[in-house]
Amino acid sequence: MAAPETPVNSQITDAVTQTNVKVVAEAPAQAIASLYQVSSHSAGLSLQNAVYSQQALNQISTAVVSKAVALIMSIGEKS
């Protein structure tokens, strides 16, 4: 036995339809905005990683130069 049809006010169905259309219409803009945010975040992280790597290499470079200078200075002492 089929359920009896209940009449729904046309203003209600129109409001629901307009809301659905609005959500579907805004979805691409939301997706692009999310994509831009994720891209910006990943670009920022890659720059932070580059800076960290450069700082680490500078520390290693300082240690290498110090050791090289110490070796050069010790050459004259051995003679």
C-alpha positions as CSV (number, residue, x, y, z in Angstrom):
1,M,0.0,0.0,0.0
2,A,1.5,3.3,-1.0
3,A,2.0,6.1,1.5
4,P,-0.5,8.9,1.2
5,E,0.9,12.0,-0.4
6,T,1.3,15.0,1.9
7,P,1.0,18.4,0.3
8,V,4.1,20.5,0.7
9,N,3.9,24.3,0.5
10,S,5.4,25.5,-2.7
11,Q,7.4,28.2,-0.9
12,I,9.2,25.5,1.1
13,T,10.1,23.5,-2.0
14,D,11.3,26.6,-3.7
15,A,13.5,27.6,-0.7
16,V,15.0,24.1,-0.6
17,T,15.6,24.2,-4.4
18,Q,17.3,27.6,-4.2
19,T,19.5,26.5,-1.4
20,N,20.6,23.4,-3.2
21,V,21.3,25.5,-6.4
22,K,23.3,28.0,-4.3
23,V,25.4,25.2,-2.7
24,V,26.1,23.5,-6.0
25,A,27.0,26.9,-7.6
26,E,29.5,27.8,-4.9
27,A,31.2,24.4,-4.8
28,P,33.8,25.2,-7.6
29,A,34.8,28.5,-5.9
30,Q,35.2,26.7,-2.6
31,A,37.3,24.0,-4.2
32,I,39.6,26.5,-5.9
33,A,40.0,28.5,-2.7
34,S,41.0,25.3,-0.8
35,L,43.4,24.4,-3.6
36,Y,45.1,27.9,-3.4
37,Q,45.4,27.6,0.4
38,V,47.0,24.1,0.2
39,S,49.3,25.3,-2.6
40,S,50.4,28.3,-0.6
41,H,51.0,26.3,2.5
42,S,53.1,23.7,0.7
43,A,55.1,26.5,-1.0
44,G,55.7,28.0,2.4
45,L,56.8,24.7,3.9
46,S,59.3,24.1,1.0
47,L,60.8,27.6,1.6
48,Q,61.1,26.8,5.3
49,N,62.9,23.6,4.5
50,A,65.2,25.4,2.1
51,V,66.2,27.9,4.8
52,Y,66.7,25.1,7.3
53,S,68.9,23.2,4.9
54,Q,71.0,26.3,4.1
55,Q,71.5,27.1,7.8
56,A,72.6,23.5,8.4
57,L,75.1,23.7,5.5
58,N,76.4,27.0,6.8
59,Q,77.1,25.4,10.2
60,I,78.9,22.5,8.5
61,S,80.8,24.9,6.3
62,T,82.0,26.9,9.3
63,A,83.3,23.7,11.0
64,V,85.1,22.6,7.9
65,V,86.8,26.0,7.4
66,S,87.8,26.0,11.1
67,K,89.4,22.5,10.8
68,A,91.1,23.4,7.5
69,V,92.6,26.6,9.1
70,A,93.7,24.6,12.1
71,L,95.4,22.0,9.8
72,I,97.1,24.8,7.8
73,M,98.3,26.5,11.0
74,S,99.7,23.2,12.3
75,I,101.9,22.7,9.2
76,G,104.4,25.3,10.4
77,E,104.7,23.8,13.9
78,K,105.8,20.3,12.7
79,S,108.9,21.6,10.9
